[in-house]
Amino acid sequence: MKSTSLIIILIILSAAIFRIVGFNSPHFYTFDESLYTDFGSKFMSNSLDYNFQQSFKAFAEKGRELPAYLNKPIFKHPPLYPMLLSLSFSLFGVSYFSAFLVSLFFGVMLVLLTYFLGRDLFNKEVGLIACFAMLIEPVNWLCSQKIWLETTLSFFTVLALYLFLIYVKNGKKSLFILLSAISIGFAALTKYPGMLSLIVIILYSLIFDRSLFKRKFFIFCLFVPFLMLVPWLFWNYKVYGISFLFEIYKTHNIIYRFNWLRQKELIYGLFAIIIMFFSAKSLKFVIEKYKFLFSLFIVSIFFFIFQKNFINAFNLFVFPRAGWKIMMFNDESPIFYIGQLLELYPLYLFVFIIMPFYLLLNVEEKKNYYLIVIASLVIMLFYMWWKVYQSRYILSLIPFLIILGSMHVVWVWSKISTIKNISSRSLLKIVFSTTLFYLIVKSLVIDFVLVLPNGVCYF
């Protein structure tokens, strides 16, 4: 127990130090960092002037065009994040470093939370591996070095599902589901997609524990996040009047997301997956008989689709695309996130390659596993649908993928350890360990070349 605690403390301290060093590296500040810092300083002076209109006009006079939503009388995202910045300013003074401390705190806490989630879902071994993997994971690392709201949003999103897990595992004590609901509310008050964890909880409950819907307090807690949004929505109502909901809809360009021509790739892909699912159900007997071959077939399809990303992931001298060009990924397809993640952090290969084998060859109870899978699918599909491709937006997905990959590593190692032939077992352990070590090295190279210098905005 003491050794585990020591390891966790060392990982958390290392995470904080790496990110502080990265932030202190000479770098440009992104536009969002200046924007949030400005809002934070306004809240510090108790100002409710939550807009960028005055600066918008100044930029316009200089001939610089900015997005139209910045000229609205109220900023489009809820105000929790700039309020947290104002709290940091009150404690440590008004500076970029004080603002960075908010991102740092939640980014490092996300590393710690990944340990607890992995431990309580599976076991301590999975939790420790996941915690170490989060230490060097580039999306969280980069977001923790920026004055961006993503680490705050992701922390509360993941915390909500962790508290829900505790609720389910510990006799359904009301306190935990209430805290989970409050955490969802804090996530949504950071940015509306914080509500995704509520969708995960509802889906998981519908599939695995419908008795929860017979509990009045559980039903009440499902509405708590919406109740927490009421002051923010009322603020919008005071600014825009009765049309405030339409204004939110228009500002976030929701109609663009429902455009068939822009979403057809995603819809066709989902349709193909549904057909494969029902075909698999009708061929259940054949699949049961040839589980390994069917798993191999699925992985082969994955390799075919992502062959370029797979090759780049193993190439020590190839790095993922990243830079400062605005909208540099806007023309990508919905599968962008998977391919980009494979190149950013090659250890994600253990998530996607091993998953089919785990699902088909493992006969153990999978309820906990499916909680992570459902969370991953809901978050991934939402941002595929949203069609603004930046890896920072999917930070809330990262801990779930990390835990899946860690679980797969432990599972594969345990399967190799059961092989009776000593030579075969030793050979497979060497191959697996060498592959894992190489991918860690490649990931560290990316960290020290791309992440630690803190010199990119879009990645």
Buried (B, 14 or more C-beta within 10 A) or exposed (E): EEEBEEBBEEBBEBBBEBBBEBBEEEBEBBEBBBBBBBBBBBBBEEEEEBBBBEBBEEBEEEEEEEEEBBBBEBBBBBBBBBBBBBBBBEEEEBEEBBBBBBBBBBBBBBBBBBBBBBBBBBEEBBBBBBBBBBBBBBBBBBBBBBBBBBBBBBBBBBBBBBBBBBBBEEEBEEEBBBBBBBBBBBBBBBBBBBBBBBBBBBBBBEEBEEEBEEEEEBEBBBEBBBEBBEEBBEBBBEBBEEEBEEBBEBBBBEEEBEEEEEBEBBEEBBEEEEEEEEEBEEEEEEBEEBBEEBBEEBBEEBBEEBEEBBEBBBEEEEBBBBEEEEEBBEEBEBBBBBBBBBBBBBBBBBBBBBBBBBBBEEEEEEEBBBBBBBBBBBBBBBBBBBBEBBBBBBBBBBBBBBBBBBBBBBBBBEBBEEBEEEEEBEEBBEEBEEBBEEBBEBBEBBBEEBBBBBBBBBB
